[in-house]
Amino acid sequence: MAKGADISPSEGGSADVPAIAFDALPGFWSLLGRGLTRRCAWCGDRKAYFVGWFRRQDRCQGCRHGWRRGDEAFELGATTANIILTFLTILISILVAVVATWPDVPTAALIFIIGSLAVFGPALWYPVSFTLWQAIDLFMRRPEPDELAGRGDADL
């Protein structure tokens, strides 16, 4: 198999390679840091699930753990994380711009910049939203022993 190739079963990839077993996961802040920096929440690998900005694999390239964790609606959580990150970016940008330019706030320029963030923000936060949601999901729904042992985490 070529390096960086898709390993999902639907693409004919090898899904029988076992995932790395873990004794335990790191704490909340470590998981959150891994998620915000596009790293795998399981192992911290920088390549994680993405082979490009928008191309995602079913399993981490480092530890082979799946990002879905057997949840059919995982993308809904990642989409929610994307919306929250985009809105926070917009709100912080408005706050910084208004405070920095007070009392003569350049409204037209601000509307253009904030509008651009609203349009391009979801694409900017796309990969981060998946790794962040996986980190939050791992914290909220602690892995079962089988999952920690590398069995059954990506099966639907």
N, C-alpha and C positions, 0 to 999 in steps of 0.2 A: 504494500500500500504506500502511496506517495506521501511524503511528509505534509501535514496540514490538510490531508483529505478528509472528507466528511466521514464520520464513523458511525452514523446512525444506521439502525437496521433497515430502514426504508430505502436507504441509498446503497444497500449491499455491503455496508461496512461490517467490521468485526465487532459484534456486541458481546462475544463470549469472553473477552479478555477481562479478568476480574479487576475490580476496583481495589485500591489500596485500603487496607484495614487501618482504623484509627482507634485508639483507646478512648479518647475524648476530644471534644472540640474546644477551641479557645473561648474566652469570655466574650461578653457583649461588645465591648469597645474594639477588641481585635477583629471580631466578625464584621462590625460596622466599618472599620478601616479597610478591611479587605474588600468589602462590597463597594465602597466609594472609590476605590482605586482600580476597579475592573479586574480584581483578582478572585480566584476561586475561594469561596468561603470555607471549603473543606480543607484544602492544602496550602492555600496562599500562592499558588502558581500564577505568574503574571499572564501567561497565555490563556489560561482558563478555558472558556467556552467559545471564544471568538477567534476566527481566522482572518477577519477583516472587521471593519466598523459595523457592518450590517449582517455578516455571515456568521451564523451560530451553529454549534455542534450540540449533540445531545449529551455528550460527556466531556468532562475536563480532560485536556490533553496531558495533564500531569498525573492526577490521581485516579482518573477514569470514573469518578462519581458523577451521576447524572444531576442535571440542574432541576429537573421536574419533581423529583422525589415522589413519584407515583400520584401526583396531583394533576387532574385533568384541567384545572382552572388556574394553573400557575401563571400563565400569561396575564390574567386579570390583575394579579398582585403586582406584576412587573409594570403593567400599564399604569396602575394607580401610583406606583413609585415614580414613574416618569412624569405624570401630571403634577405630583407634589413637587418634584425637583424643578420642573419648568416654572411653576407658579412661584416657588421660593426665589428662583433666579430673577423673575420679573419684579417681585416685591422688593427684594434687596436692591436691585438696580434703580428702581424708582426712588427708594429711600436715600440711597447714596447720591443720586443725581440732584434731588431736591435739596438735601442738606449742603451739598457742595456748591450749588449755584444760588442759594437763597440770598436775597429776596427776588432776584430777576431770573426766574426759572425759564429756560428756553423751551416752551411748551411744544412747539412744532418738532424740534430736534428730539425731544424726549419721546414724543409719540412715535416717531419714526424708529428710534432705537428700541423702544419697548415692543413695538409691533414686530420688529425683526426678531427679537428674542422669542416672542410668542410663536412665530412661524418656524424658526429654526431650532428652538429649544428642545422639542421632542427628539429631533434627530441627533442633537448634541448629547443628550442624556440617554439615548437608546441602550447602548451596551452597559452603562453604569446601572440603569434601572433593573436589569436582569440580575447582575451580581449583587446589587444592594438588596433586592427582594429575596434572593436566595439566602443571604446572610441573616436577614430579619426572620425568614421562615425557619431557618435552622435554630435560631434563638427561641422563637415562639413554640415551635414543634420539635422538641429535642429528638435526635435520631434514636431509633430503636437499635437494639444490639445487632440485628441482622444488617441494618443499614451501615452501622459503624464497621461491621466486618466486610463491607463491600458487596453485599448481596441485595438485589431487588430494589434499589433506590430510583431507577429510571423507568421501571416497568409501569405501564398503564393498564 
